[in-house]
């Protein structure tokens, strides 16, 4: 079973980043890691190892951007990771949640689809800092009451 903890910036230091996300490691400065902390951010731990960190950053009223950083160990537990994250979805605020996934990373795209995100833009050219193309996904929920 995955132990879910509130995300803290120091948790990113404990992740052996998955090779598909390695190019973003240089952008995860201490300031960026701290900015990801919030009420909708969690860390998943299994057998004492951090499998990943996920969360939302508020963009504006009822509009959030989802983020995730996974360990190379997460792949072996991905079904459980999906179930754990999906179990948090009902507790997220209503409105729009968007996420981007690298076009050359079918696993990231499948992860979002398993969570219920829908593809909105198949290719956003040169979207990432390193010039890679990404796809835009969104999960639209009824606004919070």
N, C-alpha and C positions, 0 to 999 in steps of 0.2 A: 504494500500500500504506500502511496506517495504521501508524505507529510507536507502539508501546505503551510507556509509561513508568510507573514507580511514581508514584502520585498524591502531590502535595504541595499544601499549602494555597494557595501562590502561584499555582497553575495556574488557580484559579477567577477570579483577577484578569485572566486572559488570555482569558476567554470572553466573547464577545458573546452573552449569553443569549438562547436562543430565546424568541420572544414568548409561547409557551404556558407557559413557566416563569418569565416575568419577575416575576410577583407574588411569587415566593419570593426574589428577589434581595435584598430588604431583610432577610431572615432569615439570609442567608449572611454572618454576621459573621466577623471573623478567628478568633474562638474556635470557632465552629461549623465553619469551613473546616478548622481544625487538628484538630478532633475526628474528622474523616472520614478522616484518614490511617491507614494500617494495612496489614497484609500482603495484604489482599484489596481493594485500591483502585488504580485505574489511570487514566491520562490517555491519550487518543488524539490524536495529532498527524498532520496531513496537510499537506504542502507548507508546513511552518512554522507552521501555524495550529492551535490547539487546537480539536478538534471536540467534545470532551466529556470528562467525568470520570465514572467509575462505580465502585461499590464496595459493600462490605457492612459493616455495623456489627453487632457481636455484641450480642444482646439477653440471652441466657443460653445455657447449655450446648446446643450443636447447634441454635441458633435465631438466625437473622440477619435483618436488615432491609436490603434492597437499596435503593440510591439512585443517581440519575443526574442530571447537569446537562449539558445539551447547548447547543452554539452554534447560532445560526441557520444556520450553514454546514453543520451535520451532515445536514440533510434531503437535500441533494444526494448524500450519500454513505451514506445509511441502510442500503442493502443490505450494503455493506462493513462498516459499524458493527455490524450484527446478526451478520454472520459472525465478526467479530473478537471480540465479546463472547461469542458462543456457543462459540468456541474456548477460552475461559477456563473455561467451566462444569465440565468434567471435573476441573479442578484446585481447585475450591472445596470447602470442607469439607462433609461429609454433614450431614443433618438437614433442618431447615426453613429456607427462605429466603422471606421475604414481601416484597411490594412493593405500593404503592398507586399508582393512576393516576386522574387526574381524569376524572370521567364525561363532561365536555364536551371531552375530548381523545382522539378515536379513534386518533390516531397513537401516543400513549403506550400505550394499551391494546393496539394491534396489535403494538407493539415487544415487550411482555411476552409476548404469545401466541407470537410468532415464536421467542422464547427458550425456550419450553416451559412457561411459567408457566400455571397453571390458575386460572380465575375461581372464587373462593370466596364472595365477597359482592358482589353487583351494585351496591349503593349503601350507602355509609356516609355518612349525612347529616351535613352541616356538619363534615366531617373535618379540613379544612385550617384554618390560622390565619385565612384570609380568608373562611371559611364555605362553601367549595365542597364539593360532594359528590364522593366518591372511590369507586372500586371496589377491592376487596382481591384480590390474586393471590398464589399461592404455588407454589413449586417444592420438592417434597419428594424428597430424595435419601437413599439408605441412609446411616446414621450412619457417621462416620469410624471406621476400625479402629485 
